[in-house]
């Protein structure tokens, strides 16, 4: 049974405030930092981002300080069992669950329930704390699975991207790429952007324009031929893209002093 000792939502202290409990607080403390914090742990300082979390177990030193503004959500609670042993949660270290908004909402609901004085308040609090750690555990499990999948897919995406950029004159429509990766369109875009911080269309266009600039230095080629050799459907499209990205029309670029 989880027993909530105290809970606060969107707590603000004065700027640069420090919390230092060398022997812990005597119970479990779960924190969600809503502003960057310096967390002191094992002679190291970790600068957190917004929505970083930490679960302190009883007896563990608690030492953190606001980088500037101090704002957080937290709950002190007691329990016969360590939630980190039941759910796959890190303990006494900073971590970043993917479900930050859900955590924020559940702590808000916990605070309301804690001060409500309604019948079965203790049971409701226990259920909400269980749901809080269950949701974090699911988020962490899914995140681990996604990282493992991404690690497996990265070499495939590297190979596909290399083929696309070195053979940019070919028709690389998104359906073709998705088939080769065996992924749905939405999945393909998510992974591609996470791996390369771009989109297939932008990378392909950039490769075609770089190839075009090289070919335009060959005076034996006409602009129409360069467009075809670089995979553009027609000269008008090529001219429009080239001018937008390079600042001048292909013909002007070709006549520039070398």
C-alpha positions as CSV (number, residue, x, y, z in Angstrom):
1,X,0.0,0.0,0.0
2,X,1.3,3.4,-1.0
3,X,0.8,6.1,1.7
4,X,1.1,9.7,0.5
5,X,2.9,11.8,3.1
6,X,2.9,15.1,1.1
7,X,2.5,16.2,-2.4
8,X,2.8,19.5,-4.3
9,X,2.1,20.4,-7.9
10,X,4.0,23.2,-9.6
11,X,5.9,24.1,-6.5
12,X,8.0,27.3,-6.9
13,X,10.8,28.2,-4.5
14,X,13.0,31.3,-4.8
15,X,15.5,31.4,-7.6
16,X,18.6,29.3,-7.2
17,X,17.1,27.6,-4.2
18,X,18.9,24.4,-2.9
19,X,17.5,21.3,-1.3
20,X,20.1,19.4,0.8
21,X,19.2,16.3,2.9
22,X,22.4,14.3,3.6
23,X,20.4,11.4,5.0
24,X,17.4,11.6,2.8
25,X,13.9,12.5,3.9
26,X,13.0,9.3,5.7
27,X,10.6,8.2,3.0
28,X,10.5,7.9,-0.8
29,X,10.6,11.1,-2.8
30,X,9.6,11.3,-6.5
31,X,10.4,14.5,-8.3
32,X,9.6,15.9,-11.7
33,X,11.7,19.0,-12.4
34,X,9.8,21.7,-14.3
35,X,12.9,23.8,-14.6
36,X,16.6,23.0,-15.1
37,X,18.3,21.7,-11.9
38,X,21.8,20.8,-10.8
39,X,21.6,17.3,-9.2
40,X,24.5,16.3,-7.0
41,X,25.2,12.6,-7.0
42,X,28.4,10.6,-6.3
43,X,30.6,13.7,-6.5
44,X,29.1,14.5,-9.9
45,X,26.8,17.4,-11.0
46,X,24.1,16.6,-13.5
47,X,22.4,19.6,-15.2
48,X,18.9,18.4,-16.0
49,X,16.5,19.5,-18.6
50,X,12.8,20.3,-18.0
51,X,10.7,17.2,-17.1
52,X,13.7,15.2,-15.7
53,X,12.6,12.8,-13.0
54,X,14.3,11.1,-10.1
55,X,13.1,8.6,-7.5
56,X,15.0,8.9,-4.2
57,X,14.8,5.8,-2.0
58,X,14.8,6.1,1.9
59,X,18.1,7.0,3.3
60,X,19.6,8.2,0.1
61,X,21.1,11.8,0.1
62,X,18.9,14.4,-1.7
63,X,20.9,17.3,-3.1
64,X,19.7,19.5,-5.9
65,X,19.7,23.2,-6.8
66,X,17.8,25.3,-9.3
67,X,20.0,26.5,-12.2
68,X,17.9,29.7,-12.0
69,X,14.1,29.4,-11.6
70,X,13.0,26.7,-9.1
71,X,9.8,24.8,-10.0
72,X,8.9,21.2,-9.6
73,X,6.3,18.5,-8.9
74,X,6.9,16.1,-6.1
75,X,5.5,13.5,-3.8
76,X,6.8,12.0,-0.5
77,X,5.3,8.6,0.1
78,X,5.8,5.5,2.2
79,X,5.6,1.9,1.0
80,X,6.4,-1.6,2.1
81,X,7.9,-2.3,-1.3
82,X,10.2,-0.3,-3.5
83,X,8.3,0.7,-6.7
84,X,11.5,0.5,-8.7
85,X,11.7,-3.2,-8.0
86,X,8.2,-3.8,-9.2
87,X,8.2,-1.5,-12.2
88,X,11.2,-1.0,-14.4
89,X,12.2,2.4,-12.9
90,X,15.6,3.9,-12.3
91,X,16.3,4.8,-8.7
92,X,18.4,7.6,-7.2
93,X,19.4,8.8,-10.6
94,X,18.0,11.3,-13.2
95,X,15.9,9.9,-16.0
96,X,13.6,11.2,-18.7
97,X,10.3,9.3,-19.3
98,X,8.5,10.0,-22.6
99,X,5.1,10.5,-20.8
100,X,5.9,13.8,-19.1
101,X,2.5,15.3,-19.6
102,X,0.8,12.3,-18.1
103,X,3.1,12.4,-15.1
104,X,2.3,16.1,-14.7
105,X,-1.4,15.4,-14.8
106,X,-1.3,12.5,-12.3
107,X,0.7,14.5,-9.8
108,X,-1.9,17.3,-10.1
109,X,-4.7,14.7,-9.4
110,X,-2.7,13.3,-6.5
111,X,-2.5,16.7,-4.9
112,X,-6.2,17.3,-5.3
113,X,-7.0,13.9,-3.9
114,X,-4.6,14.3,-1.0
115,X,-6.3,17.5,0.2
116,X,-9.9,16.4,-0.7
117,X,-10.9,14.8,2.6
118,X,-13.2,12.6,0.6
119,X,-14.2,9.0,1.6
120,X,-11.7,6.4,0.4
121,X,-9.1,9.0,-0.1
122,X,-6.3,6.6,0.9
123,X,-7.4,4.0,-1.6
124,X,-7.7,6.7,-4.3
125,X,-4.2,7.9,-3.5
126,X,-2.8,4.4,-3.6
127,X,-4.4,3.8,-7.0
128,X,-3.1,7.1,-8.4
129,X,0.5,6.4,-7.3
130,X,0.3,2.9,-8.7
131,X,-1.0,4.4,-12.0
132,X,1.9,7.0,-11.9
133,X,4.6,4.4,-11.6
134,X,2.8,1.9,-14.0
135,X,2.6,4.6,-16.7
136,X,6.3,5.5,-16.2
137,X,7.3,1.9,-16.3
138,X,5.4,1.4,-19.6
139,X,7.0,4.5,-21.1
140,X,10.5,3.4,-20.1
141,X,9.9,-0.2,-21.5
142,X,8.5,1.2,-24.8
143,X,11.4,3.6,-25.1
144,X,13.9,0.8,-24.6
145,X,12.2,-1.3,-27.2
146,X,12.2,1.6,-29.7
147,X,15.9,2.3,-29.1
148,X,16.6,-1.4,-29.8
149,X,14.5,-1.3,-32.9
150,X,16.2,1.9,-34.0
151,X,19.6,0.4,-33.5
152,X,18.6,-2.5,-35.7
153,X,17.2,-0.2,-38.4
154,X,20.0,2.4,-38.6
155,X,22.4,0.3,-40.9
156,X,19.4,-0.3,-43.3
157,X,18.6,3.4,-43.4
158,X,22.2,4.3,-43.9
159,X,22.4,2.0,-46.9
160,X,19.1,3.2,-48.4
161,X,20.2,6.9,-48.0
162,X,23.6,6.2,-49.6
163,X,21.9,4.5,-52.6
164,X,19.5,7.5,-52.9
165,X,22.1,10.1,-52.7
166,X,24.6,8.4,-55.0
167,X,21.9,7.6,-57.6
168,X,19.9,10.7,-57.1
169,X,18.8,10.8,-60.8
170,X,16.5,7.8,-60.2
171,X,12.9,8.0,-59.1
172,X,13.1,7.7,-55.3
173,X,9.4,8.0,-54.4
174,X,8.6,7.5,-50.7
175,X,6.6,4.3,-51.5
176,X,9.8,2.7,-52.9
177,X,11.8,3.6,-49.8
178,X,9.1,2.3,-47.5
179,X,8.9,-1.0,-49.3
180,X,12.7,-1.5,-49.0
181,X,12.6,-0.7,-45.3
182,X,9.4,-2.7,-44.8
183,X,7.8,0.2,-42.8
184,X,4.7,2.3,-43.0
185,X,5.1,5.8,-44.4
186,X,4.6,7.5,-41.0
187,X,7.1,5.1,-39.3
188,X,9.7,5.7,-42.1
189,X,9.5,9.5,-41.7
190,X,9.9,9.3,-37.9
191,X,13.0,7.0,-38.1
192,X,14.6,9.0,-41.0
193,X,14.3,12.3,-39.2
194,X,15.6,10.8,-36.0
195,X,18.6,9.3,-37.8
196,X,19.5,12.2,-40.2
197,X,17.7,15.3,-38.9
198,X,16.2,15.8,-42.3
199,X,13.6,14.3,-44.7
200,X,14.2,12.0,-47.8
201,X,12.8,14.8,-50.0
202,X,15.2,17.5,-48.7
203,X,18.2,15.2,-48.9
204,X,17.4,14.1,-52.4
205,X,16.8,17.6,-53.6
206,X,20.1,18.7,-52.1
207,X,22.0,15.9,-53.8
208,X,20.4,16.6,-57.1
209,X,21.2,20.3,-56.9
210,X,24.8,19.6,-56.0
211,X,25.1,17.3,-59.0
212,X,23.5,19.9,-61.2
213,X,26.0,22.6,-60.1
214,X,28.8,20.2,-61.1
215,X,27.3,19.4,-64.4
216,X,26.5,23.0,-65.3
217,X,30.3,23.6,-65.4
218,X,30.3,21.4,-68.5
219,X,29.7,23.8,-71.4
220,X,28.7,21.0,-73.7
221,X,25.5,20.3,-71.7
222,X,22.3,22.3,-72.1
223,X,20.2,23.2,-69.0
224,X,17.5,20.7,-70.2
225,X,20.0,17.9,-70.3
226,X,21.4,18.7,-66.8
227,X,17.8,18.6,-65.5
228,X,17.3,15.2,-66.9
229,X,20.6,13.8,-65.7
230,X,19.8,15.0,-62.2
231,X,16.4,13.4,-62.0
232,X,14.1,16.4,-62.4
233,X,10.9,15.8,-64.3
234,X,11.2,18.8,-66.5
235,X,13.3,21.9,-67.0
236,X,10.7,24.3,-65.4
237,X,10.8,22.4,-62.1
238,X,14.6,22.2,-62.2
239,X,14.9,26.0,-62.8
240,X,12.4,26.9,-60.0
241,X,14.2,24.7,-57.4
242,X,17.6,25.8,-58.5
243,X,16.8,29.4,-58.4
244,X,15.2,29.1,-55.0
245,X,18.1,27.2,-53.5
246,X,21.1,28.7,-55.3
247,X,20.0,32.3,-55.8
248,X,20.1,32.4,-59.6
249,X,18.8,30.5,-62.7
250,X,20.8,27.5,-63.9
251,X,21.8,29.3,-67.1
252,X,23.2,32.2,-65.1
253,X,25.1,29.8,-62.8
254,X,26.6,28.1,-65.9
255,X,27.8,31.4,-67.3
256,X,29.4,32.6,-64.1
257,X,33.2,33.0,-64.1
258,X,34.9,29.8,-63.0
